[in-house]
């Protein structure tokens, strides 16, 4: 009895301590020597046991046994963590359409949710104990944190007025943190999605694509070179690469200025309906009445451009908004 005491459970059944120690996996939270004596505490980080400990005989939940108090409290805390994540997932799901519609209060709610994710029940206990190593807690759960950071980045992105403004910086930081969390947890799809979001932010916000071409290419190449293919991300990445090949707005402004008043006719701003683009999105201009009378090749990619008999090729399309968009920026 002294070497292997009997433990009575609340359900009334009793077992040798060595038997219950094995059933409860007590070795996961305590260090022991060769004689089986406990010599210290193990860190709780990485312990996967979340199921309630049960009596081997009747399967009733074990509780109020001091020998297993550390294990039992861990199970309780993990249960709180699961409930915590369920609530967070529900809140994020409700906030997503608000972010997409640029709802004014969505951003503030996301900031509060992020704080909630980072202060999980285990984290609160860890901080209450002063960060003692033996109760070290895991980082915030990756999936909801990534989701929250992506939505926060989108909310800031909706408020961007120009490249480099405060909202742009905060959106970029949120995307970059989402990338770091995804990479550190080997979540490739989330890492791909966050990189795609950051690349779109850079493309849509910067007037001088050439100055950040390397950064954007690095993000898109990471997605395109993944060993796992995410078809929706691949398609978007290829489309962004094509956009990058188009002349930037500053270049278009220079072209429009050069095509300004000439011989009494403004081939720039007033002739916006004369602008078209090839199948790959490269712009071109048709003079005179803007009716296509000849078929030529795009000087950028070689695709057929123009048309005959005042009819534009079916693979080409009008770009009347090109001038207005460039000048508005």
Buried (B, 14 or more C-beta within 10 A) or exposed (E): EEEEEEBEBEBEEEBBBEBBBEBBEBEBBBEBEEEEEBEEBBEBBEBEBEEBBBBBEEEBEBBEBEBBEBBBBBBEBBBBBEEBBEEBBEBBEEBBEBBEEEBEEBBEBBEEBBEBBEEBBBBEBBEEEEEEEEBBBBEBBBBBBBBBBBBBBBBBBBBBEEBEBEBBEBBBBBBBBBBBBBBEBEBBBBBBBBBBBBBBBBBEBBBEBEEBBEEBBEBBEBBBEBEEEBEEBBEBBEEBBBBBEBBBBBBBBEBBEEBEEEEEEEBBBEBBEBBBBBBBBBBBBBEEEBEBEEEEEBEBBEBBBBBEEEEBBEEBEBBEEBBEEBBEE
